[in-house]
Amino acid sequence: VDFSFDRGSRLEPLLCMATDVLEHTGTTSMSAEALATQLWYLGAAVSISCSDQSLVVSLSGPDMNMESSVALLDQWFRDASVDAALLKETSGRIIGERKDFLDDPSSTQWLLRA
């Protein structure tokens, strides 16, 4: 099952960063590890793809567990719990990636051509 949204980082600049963080969270009642275990138990896999134009959340797994898997995905998205340490780690990683990008001469050339 694919959930597609016609909103991407062009309209929502922080959307892709938020999805990066979301992939490492649980809910207020379930840790990230417990959520991953529950998805595994259901045979489900979630992938999130974010671009400048769209956001796609893909949920795969056995048909017999799809209703439970969708309910778990819904709970996760509605009740995600993000702690300060995860935000600090993610922001540090993003800042490092951007610095590496700007330090790369070929990236600078690409920016000047745009």
N, C-alpha and C positions, 0 to 999 in steps of 0.2 A: 504494500500500500504506500503510495506516495502522496504526501501533502505538499502542494506547491503554493507558494505565496509570491505574488508579483511585487515584492518589495525587496530591495537589496541594499547594499551599502551606499549606493548613490543617493537614495532617498533617506536612508537611515544609517548614517555613518558609523554608528557603534554596533550595528546588528551582527556583523560577522564576528566581532570581538565577543559579543554576548553569547553567541552560539559556541565559540571556543570555550568559554567559561562553563556554559551549561553542560557540555559533554563530560565535565569532571565533578558534577554536583549530584546530590541526592535530593530528598525532599525534607520537609520539616519533621517527618515521622520515619524516614528511611535514609540511611547513609548511602553514599555513592556506591560502596561495596555491596550493600544489601540490594540496592537497585540493580546493579550488574548481575548479581546472583539470581535475582528474581527473573530478569530478562533471559538469562541462560537457562533457568529451570523451564521457562515457557518455550525455549528454543527460538527466541526472538533476537533480532539484531536491529539496531537503530543506526542510521547514518544521517549526518546533517551536512548539506552542501549550501554554502552561502557565496553569492557572487555580487557584482555590482547591480545586477538586474533582478535577482530572485533569491528566494530561500526555499530549499526543498528538504523535507524531512521524510526519509524512507524507513519503513518498518517492514521487516521480512520475518517469516516464520511459518510454522505449520498452520493450516487453515483452522484446525480444531482449537487452537489456542489464540487465534487472532483477536477475538473479542476481549479476552483478558489482557492481551498485549496492548491493544489500543487503549484500554482503560488505564493500564499502568503508564503508558506514554502520556496520556491526558493528565494523570495525577502528577507526573514528573514536571510537565510544562507549566501546570497551574500552580504548583506548590514547590518550586525549586528553592533549595536552600544553599546560599553562597556564603562562605565564611571569608573573613578578612585576609587570612593567609593565602587562600586561593587567588583572591583578587590581586594581592601584592605580587605573588609569583607570576601570574598571567601578565600583569602590566610590565613587570621587569623583563619577561621574555619578549613581549611585543616591542618594547623600547629597544632592546638589544637587536632584534631583527631589523628594525627600521634604521638603526645606526649602521649595521652591517650593509644594508642596502645602499645607504648614502655614501659609505666608504668605498663601495665598489665602483671603479671608474666606468664600467660598462653601464651600470645603472644610471649614473649621472648623465651619460650620453643619451640614454633612452629618455630621461626626463627632459633634456634640452630639445629633443626632437618632437616631443608631444605638444 
